[in-house]
Structures are given as C-alpha cells and as structure tokens.
Amino acid sequence: MKLSPQEIAAALGAEVLGEGAPTSPRRATIDSTRTGPGDLFFGLRGSRHDGAEFAPQAIEAGAWGVVVGPGHHRHLSPDTGDRSVHTSVRPWVFAVDDPLAAMQALARAWRRALGAPVVGVTGSVGKTSVKDITRALLPGAVHANKENLNTEIGLPLTILEATDEAEALVLEMAMRGKGQIAELAAIAEPEVAVITNVGPVHVELLGSVAAIAAAKAEILDDLPPTGTAVAPAEAGELEPHLERAPRLLRFGPGGDVETTEVKVEEGVTDAVVSTPLGTQRFHFPFTESHNLSNALAAIAAGVALGADLAGMADRAAGIGFSRFRGERLELPGGIVLVNDCYNANPVSMRAALDHLATLEATRTVAVLGEMGELGAGSPGYHREVGEYARAHGIDFVIGVGLPARDYDPDQLVADPGEAAEFLAQQLEPGDAVLVKGSRSAGLESVAEQLADLVPAEDG
C-alpha cells in the first residue's frame, strides 16, 4: 500500500497521536490475532466488542500502525512505552471518529492511487462465479475478492490488499438491504458495473423483486460518463433502471455478447461467442449452462475494458471457482458429487438442478437444504423447487431440516450428519448427487463426511 503515513492520515481523516516509521503498511487487518509486522490494524466496533480493545495486541504483534476510535488512544500512544516485540520502531497511532468509515475512505484513496480499472459485480445469483471468470479472463495482474470479502468490511479490506502491480480489480459486491450497493460502489468507483441477474433473494428484507432490482441498480449511479453497465439481455425487473447507464452491454441470447454455437462434451464447453469486438471461439473448463451465462457476463466486462478476445479465449483454461460453488468430487464406484452449498435461492436451485439432470448417471439425487431469507413466500418457493426437480427428472430428493419439508422430498432428514449417513447407505455405483442449500443449512459437512462414509471399491 504505497501511500505515505501523511497520505494515510489525510485519507483516514485522522488525528495522528503517535508517529512511527516513514514507511508504508503492507495491508489492512481487523483481527489482532492475524496481524503481523507491517500491518495497519483497524479497531472496528462490533456488536459485542470494540476492536480497539485489541490494538495493544496488534502492536505487540508488530503492527505498522493502529486506527482506533475515541476513548482508546490514551492507552496506545507510543509515549506510554508501547512497542512491538518484533521491532524497535514505534507504531503509528491514528484516532478517528469511526474506524470503519475511515477504512472505507482509505480504500477509496488507494483505489484512486492505483489507477487500475475496476469491475464491480453484483446480482442475485452467480456474482462470485462471474468474479472468478472475469479474474481469469482479463489480462495482466488482476486483483479480486477472496472468499466472501464482499461486504462493507470485506470490500475495503480487499482493495487495501491490492499491490501497486494490480492492472485491474474485480470486486464482488454483496447486498442485504437498500443503500448497501451504493455504499460499496462509492468505495470501489467501478468503471464497469456487472449485474448478473435479479431474483427473489433477500426478499424477506426488501419486500419484492422490484425492490431488489432497485437496490442492485444502485451500482449504476457511481459509473463515470465513460463507464459501462453489463446486464442480461432479458433484464426483467431490472429493465427500467438500465436507462441510467452511460453505456450498456447486454449478455445472453439476443444480447450484445451471445453464443452462436455451443457444444458440451468431456467436461468442456466449446462455444463460439459473438461480441461487438468480433467473434471468438472459447473452450471453457465447465459444463454447466448457468456458468456459460456467467462467462458471457465476464466476457462482456472484458469487452467493456477493450480486452483482446483471442487473449481472453487463451486464458479461459485458467478459470477456477471458489470453494463450495459447483465443486465436482469423484467418489468410489463412479459416484459424482456436486458440492454447491455456498448459498441457495430459487434461481440458483433451478440452475443447479438443470445441471444435475444433464449428468450421465445411473440415478440423480438432490440433497436440498433450506433457502433462507425468502420471507412469507418461503414455503411456496420451496414447493416450486421441489416440483421443478421432479419435472426435470431428478430421481430422488432428500430434504435436510424442517423447512426442507416444503420440497415434498422423498426422504426428510433432520440435519447434515443424518443426510450423510443416509446417503452413504443409499448411494449406488454411477449415481450423481447434488448437495445444495443456504450456508445456514451447513450442508458443506455432507460432502466432507461422505468422502469417509462411502466405502472404497474392492481390489
């Protein structure tokens, strides 16, 4: 983070209460147990603890500096003799009114100092996969969120981890309520805003799909006059908001970026993609149709930045997805397990069931946990997904947890442990299994336990 201490203090809006070395910190942290030499520790206020209470531990661990709120600086001033055990150099001590707002402001300052183009990605479904694909397709050194660092805390931490070698940033933006995407976009200031889709996700909090669309569309308002919005060709409730975009690229059938030929075999999707920059053949290392749609959104983001099509096609082989998102595991007996339990909603559930139905298998089994935050309509959404599974030929549905009863499953079990034990007894050679539910359902343990419970083949 090549900003001087003076530039950092100015960006933080901080009072400098202790001066340290005339160097720059390597990154920002909020966990004193993970803070080490060179880090800038932010003591964020939480619901139970004020992180500033742990600033002394951060200093002992070698922190370059600490940022604390009112009332804590008296105990942290270098004049009191606090020093790191790792260095004789005293830490910087910055006092601010709101450490979180200060961290966000510093992230915005570093984003501007980098000068690298930013792609912001939001949407009800697929935003992490679009982020992963975009990161792989863009040229040069691309910095992106790790895991779920996509909130008002995670996003600035992600930006502050970027080195000055970053040639582009791809930043996923999560939303749980009105105004949150606007807050994240004001920090990241994207040149390209990708909205993957809009569906009934977080409807419990926002009330309707139309309200969700309006909240997602907040990302459009921070685009510069030369910026570009990337949105589905069939935008649904999002459509009225797209007129705010200075430039619009649509992806999917009938859009600016679409496939003209598609062939899927041996774990690869071979697609000819038409774009405003020309036509290019891509070989993608996946077979799911929803990931092909995600790839089109990522290609559109690349087109918006003027990336070379042939170069993006060359880099497509390097696409990899974050954990728990469509992980394909091979179990004894030729059993295929698709571990897609990072999250779930009606849109992603249908996409995952579509993919399960395409797998060549003796039998298809869906292990489905609750879809959270669907509000009063939750039973109906679950019922529709269960009907969808049966209509698309899924042979056996296992519901996990009481809310999953609304899938009308063939078997209802109490928890992930019971699901793993039941599956281990029922699975047959050649089966294909999908495990999917909201993170609150904890279904990741099903996949972990199955690897131990399914016996190896004889010989």
Secondary structure, 3 states (H helix, E strand, C coil): CCCCHHHHHHHHCCEEEECCCCCCCCEEECCHHHCCCCEEEECCECCCCEHHHHHHHHHHCCCCEEEECCCCHHHCCHHHCCCCCCCCCCCEEEECCCHHHHHHHHHHHHHHHHCCCEEEEECCCCHHHHHHHHHHHCCCCEEECCCCCCCCCHHHHHHHHCCCCCCEEEEECCCCCCCHHHHHHHHHCCCEEEECCCCCCCHHHHCCHHHHHHHHHHHHHHCCCCCEEEEECCCHHHHHHHHHCCCEEEECCCCCEEEEEEEEECCEEEEEEEECCEEEEEEECCCCHHHHHHHHHHHHHHHHCCCCHHHHHHHHHHCCCCCCCCEEEEEHHHEEEEECCCCCCHHHHHHHHHHHHHCCCCEEEEEECCCCCCHHHHHHHHHHHHHHHHHCCCCEEEEECHHHHHHCCCEEECCHHHHHHHHHHHCCCCEEEEEECCHHHCCHHHHHHHHHHCCCCCC
